[in-house]
Amino acid sequence: MSPSRNSRRLAVTAAAAALLTVAPLGVTAAHAQVTRVRQGSATDASRASWSGPAYTMNGSGGIVTATMTKAVDAIRGGTGAIDVVVIAGSGSGTPECDVITPLAGVNSCTTLTLTAANDGNNSQVNTDVRNAEFVYFAGGDQCRYVAWKGTALEASVESVVAKGGGVGGGSAGHHVNSDVVYDACTASATSSGALANPYDRSLTFTTGMFRWPNYAGTINDSHFVTRDRMGRTMAFVARAVKDGLVSGGKAWGVGVEEGASLYLDRAGRATLSGPSAYVVLGDHQPEVAVSGQPLTYTNFKIWKLTNGQSYDFANRPTCGYYLRSVRAGVPDASLYSGTPVTDCSTTPPPSGGSTFAEAEPNDSRTAANDISGLTFPATVTGDMKSTSDRDYFSLTLGSGQTLTVNCAVPTAYDADLYLLSASGSTLTRSVNDGAGADESVTLTRTASGSATYHLDLEAYAGSGTADYSCTVAKS
């Protein structure tokens, strides 16, 4: 929360103060004060039905009047007025309600500052939230917000959306409204640190708090361009896919710049007001996402939105993105702009989608580069950097599928090709003699179900930086 919150407050009686005070275990009531400040009408609006839901996702903590006005109008259907609640985890004053209260169609705006996890069970807090038609999570510390998971507050906020109201948030409040929440409960992640080690202690997540209609599989990020957060969002997305935090093997990072806001309507279309926002799709397993090792993930699909542009979360587009990759922790240049793919009828799409360059270290089965998410036939390249080099790649094969691998080996060295089972047994091999001798293997899986296999390319004689190139096909 901003330290500049003004001190304009309504008086709270001693009885009300007692009602709003909740003490967590081991903490005195004096240290767990819930502050409630209401502006506008003292009486809640009453109506049989509302016309939402509507959402605002802001890149910084402040209210963006353009999207807030859209949300208010959508929820009230152009008539009547709504009640708004702002939830904060720290600070004082009412900067959000100071902006919201004067807007047309707002009956009241109540700021609730909760200072303990169990404040999510406070009866007055939950009454205010359930009587509201829009709940806005302020900026601050999203780790405080995810502490309310499982409290009555979680269900109260969900009830607002269910009745046709809406939710929103800025900065930390933006984070908490995504399907997977980067909670920052141990430290704040940087792009460089997250790419150097996607399992760094600063990358912690909360799932199962809110899942808004049309917004599944998302991970929000804020202050996006100003604080150079594209790299860490890429790491968030890779982790979500690798760790199964999302369903369907796909995750969408939603990065919103400072001063920008996405208005998400009831049909699932998000329209940007302000400088920029980005949707970062990871639609396959990362090639390397291992604790203590730099990230390798090829071909993130990135949509850049500018003021007035939209992204349809209900019918997520399959075109209009540009491609960027991270290899051994080093991202491509120009992460925040690119030439969009406009013809997505080809497989793979232009500029890639089926090419993978090895990422060291991949010298054992446990450190194998995972290529199972590539589009096949795929081209895999690498080199034998020393006379003892071994490059491992893992992939899956389904029942009845035939795997064919053809490797073109440069004249700088002699390399042999092995196809191994998941446990490391050699199933077939190609060991043609001589520098520059090409290698190939093929195998048909006859067993039921799918299984993991490993390709193992080994230096037999010589070494060098010249690349081998293997075509990997499934049929």
Protein Blocks (a to p, Z undefined) as FASTA:
>chain_A
ZZkbcfbdcdddfklmmmmpccdehiafklmcccdddehjfbdcddfbdcbdcddddfbf
bdcfklmmmmmmmmnnopajdddddddfededjfklmmmmmpghiabdcddddfbfklmm
pmklmmmmmmpcbdcddehjfklmmmmgoiaklmmmmmmmmnopacddehjlmmmmpmbd
cehlmbccdfklmmmomkbfklccdehkaccehighiacdehklmnopmlmmmmmmmmmm
mnopaghhiacdddddehiacdddfkopacdedjbdcddddfbdcfbdcehiacddehia
cddddehiacdfklccfehiacdddeehiacehklgccddfblkbccdehijjaccdddd
ffbfklpccfklpccddddddddfbfkbccdddddddehiacdddddddfkbccdddddd
fkopafbdcddecehiacddddddfbgcjdddddddddfbgcdjbdcddddddZZ
